[in-house]
Amino acid sequence: MSLIRLNIKGISYSQTQNGAYALILSEVDGDRKLPIVIGAFEAQSIAIALEKEIKPPRPLTHDLFKNFCDRYAINIKQVIIHKLVDGVFYSSLVCERDNIEEVIDARTSDAIALALRFDAPIFTYKNILDKAGIFLKGESGSLTPSTAKEISEVDDILAENIEPEGVDYKKMSLSELEDLLAQAVKNEDYEKAARIRDEISKRK
């Protein structure tokens, strides 16, 4: 299967889905966009890497990983978004040390945060882009979707992807949320776990 290179168009905060962010990836030689729902922590880490002028006083988790790799001469050559199952994207880090390549499984949000820090290209397969790629009608040309139409479209994407089963966390009790959080972690659905965690945090 052929690989398609992606660039990061930006991160959009949902105006309607509280605590939800969409990372928008753009097809390099095309017009399709790949929206990926991510958590607040990952959105912050990616945003900091995009803004070269911002330097946190202490290394974030992804900065620590980069420092560790630099110390031991490990390089991330590329990131591949290789699978899409039930709305969840799966990615791999292609790493190299002493001319030996290793492939490491990673959450897509983490993989992209690291790709930015290593200046590594991001790829996906054509069938994934065919399945999940969209066209944003209100192109503004800016890093972050900014026109009213673009924001509305991204909100629609988030609304469709936040909870396909239609679960409204605001109507659930704290104990129900904690049970759901445990289940999400068990299923390794960390994006969903992050959203549940955000709702629990608001209650405490």
C-alpha positions as CSV (number, residue, x, y, z in Angstrom):
1,M,0.0,0.0,0.0
2,S,1.3,3.5,-0.9
3,L,2.1,5.9,1.8
4,I,0.8,9.5,1.7
5,R,2.7,12.3,3.5
6,L,0.8,14.5,5.9
7,N,1.5,18.0,7.3
8,I,0.1,19.5,10.5
9,K,-2.5,22.1,9.6
10,G,-3.3,23.0,13.2
11,I,-5.2,22.2,16.4
12,S,-8.8,23.3,16.8
13,Y,-10.6,23.6,20.1
14,S,-14.2,22.6,19.9
15,Q,-16.6,25.5,20.6
16,T,-19.4,23.0,21.5
17,Q,-17.6,19.9,22.9
18,N,-16.0,21.0,26.2
19,G,-12.3,19.9,26.6
20,A,-12.2,18.4,23.1
21,Y,-9.4,19.1,20.6
22,A,-9.0,18.1,17.0
23,L,-5.6,17.7,15.4
24,I,-6.0,18.5,11.7
25,L,-3.5,16.8,9.4
26,S,-3.3,17.9,5.8
27,E,-2.5,15.8,2.7
28,V,0.8,17.2,1.2
29,D,-0.1,16.6,-2.5
30,G,-3.9,16.9,-2.1
31,D,-6.8,18.7,-0.4
32,R,-8.0,16.2,2.1
33,K,-7.7,16.7,5.8
34,L,-7.4,14.0,8.5
35,P,-9.0,15.1,11.8
36,I,-7.9,13.2,14.9
37,V,-9.5,13.8,18.3
38,I,-6.8,14.3,21.0
39,G,-6.7,15.1,24.7
40,A,-5.9,18.4,26.3
41,F,-2.4,17.4,27.4
42,E,-1.4,16.1,24.0
43,A,-2.8,19.2,22.4
44,Q,-0.7,21.4,24.6
45,S,2.4,19.4,23.9
46,I,1.9,19.6,20.1
47,A,1.0,23.3,20.3
48,I,4.3,24.0,22.2
49,A,6.3,22.1,19.6
50,L,4.6,24.0,16.8
51,E,5.4,27.4,18.4
52,K,9.2,27.4,18.3
53,E,9.4,30.5,20.4
54,I,7.8,28.8,23.4
55,K,10.2,27.0,25.7
56,P,8.7,25.5,28.9
57,P,11.0,26.0,32.0
58,R,11.1,22.2,32.6
59,P,10.9,19.5,29.9
60,L,7.5,18.1,29.2
61,T,7.1,14.3,28.8
62,H,7.7,14.4,25.1
63,D,10.7,16.7,25.5
64,L,12.1,14.3,28.1
65,F,11.8,11.5,25.6
66,K,13.6,13.5,23.0
67,N,16.4,14.3,25.4
68,F,16.7,10.7,26.3
69,C,16.9,9.6,22.7
70,D,19.5,12.3,21.9
71,R,21.7,11.1,24.8
72,Y,21.6,7.5,23.5
73,A,21.8,8.4,19.8
74,I,18.3,7.2,18.9
75,N,16.6,8.9,16.1
76,I,12.9,8.8,15.0
77,K,13.0,8.6,11.2
78,Q,9.3,8.8,10.5
79,V,5.8,8.3,11.9
80,I,3.2,6.1,10.2
81,I,-0.5,6.2,11.0
82,H,-1.1,2.6,10.0
83,K,-4.5,1.5,11.2
84,L,-8.0,2.9,11.9
85,V,-10.3,0.8,14.1
86,D,-13.7,2.0,15.5
87,G,-12.6,5.6,15.1
88,V,-9.2,5.1,16.8
89,F,-6.0,5.7,14.9
90,Y,-2.9,3.5,15.5
91,S,0.6,4.7,14.8
92,S,4.2,3.5,14.7
93,L,7.5,5.2,15.3
94,V,10.2,4.1,13.0
95,C,13.4,4.5,15.0
96,E,17.1,4.1,14.2
97,R,20.2,3.5,16.3
98,D,23.5,2.4,14.9
99,N,21.9,1.9,11.5
100,I,19.4,-0.6,12.9
101,E,15.8,0.2,12.5
102,E,13.1,-0.7,15.1
103,V,9.3,-0.1,14.9
104,I,7.6,0.9,18.1
105,D,3.8,1.1,18.6
106,A,2.5,4.5,19.8
107,R,-0.6,6.5,20.3
108,T,-1.1,8.8,17.3
109,S,-1.1,12.0,19.5
110,D,2.2,11.0,21.1
111,A,3.7,9.9,17.8
112,I,3.0,13.3,16.3
113,A,4.2,15.2,19.3
114,L,7.5,13.3,18.9
115,A,7.6,13.7,15.1
116,L,7.6,17.5,15.6
117,R,10.5,17.3,18.0
118,F,12.6,15.1,15.7
119,D,11.6,16.9,12.5
120,A,10.3,13.5,11.3
121,P,7.8,13.1,8.4
122,I,4.3,11.9,9.1
123,F,2.7,9.4,6.8
124,T,-0.5,7.4,6.5
125,Y,-1.8,4.8,4.0
126,K,-4.0,5.7,1.1
127,N,-6.9,3.4,2.4
128,I,-6.9,5.3,5.7
129,L,-7.1,8.7,4.1
130,D,-9.8,7.4,1.7
131,K,-11.8,6.2,4.7
132,A,-11.3,9.1,7.2
133,G,-10.1,12.0,5.0
134,I,-12.4,15.0,4.6
135,F,-12.5,18.3,2.7
136,L,-12.8,21.5,4.7
137,K,-14.8,23.9,2.7
138,G,-13.8,27.0,4.6
139,E,-10.1,27.1,4.0
140,S,-8.4,30.1,5.7
141,G,-4.8,29.2,4.9
142,S,-3.8,29.9,8.6
143,L,-2.2,27.4,10.9
144,T,-5.4,27.0,13.0
145,P,-8.8,26.8,11.5
146,S,-10.2,30.3,12.0
147,T,-13.2,31.1,9.8
148,A,-16.7,30.6,11.2
149,K,-17.3,27.9,8.6
150,E,-14.1,26.0,9.4
151,I,-14.7,26.1,13.1
152,S,-18.3,24.9,12.5
153,E,-17.1,22.0,10.3
154,V,-14.4,21.0,12.9
155,D,-17.0,21.1,15.6
156,D,-19.2,18.8,13.5
157,I,-16.2,16.4,13.2
158,L,-15.6,16.5,16.9
159,A,-19.3,15.9,17.7
160,E,-19.3,12.9,15.4
161,N,-16.1,11.4,16.9
162,I,-16.2,12.3,20.6
163,E,-18.7,9.6,21.5
164,P,-20.2,7.7,18.6
165,E,-22.4,5.8,21.0
166,G,-24.0,9.1,22.1
167,V,-22.8,9.1,25.7
168,D,-23.3,12.4,27.5
169,Y,-20.7,12.4,30.4
170,K,-22.4,15.4,32.0
171,K,-25.4,13.3,32.8
172,M,-23.5,10.5,34.4
173,S,-22.7,10.1,38.1
174,L,-19.1,10.3,39.4
175,S,-19.1,6.5,40.1
176,E,-20.3,5.8,36.6
177,L,-17.6,7.9,35.2
178,E,-14.9,6.2,37.2
179,D,-16.2,2.8,36.1
180,L,-16.2,4.0,32.5
181,L,-12.6,5.4,32.9
182,A,-11.4,2.1,34.2
183,Q,-12.9,0.3,31.2
184,A,-11.4,2.8,28.7
185,V,-7.9,2.4,30.2
186,K,-8.4,-1.4,30.1
187,N,-9.3,-1.2,26.4
188,E,-6.3,1.2,25.8
189,D,-8.7,3.8,24.6
190,Y,-6.7,6.7,26.1
191,E,-8.3,9.5,24.1
192,K,-11.7,8.4,25.6
193,A,-10.1,8.1,29.0
194,A,-8.7,11.6,28.7
195,R,-12.2,13.0,28.0
196,I,-13.7,11.1,31.0
197,R,-10.8,12.2,33.2
198,D,-11.5,15.9,32.2
199,E,-15.2,15.5,33.2
200,I,-14.2,13.9,36.5
201,S,-11.8,16.7,37.2
202,K,-14.5,19.3,36.8
203,R,-16.5,17.6,39.5
204,K,-13.7,17.6,42.1
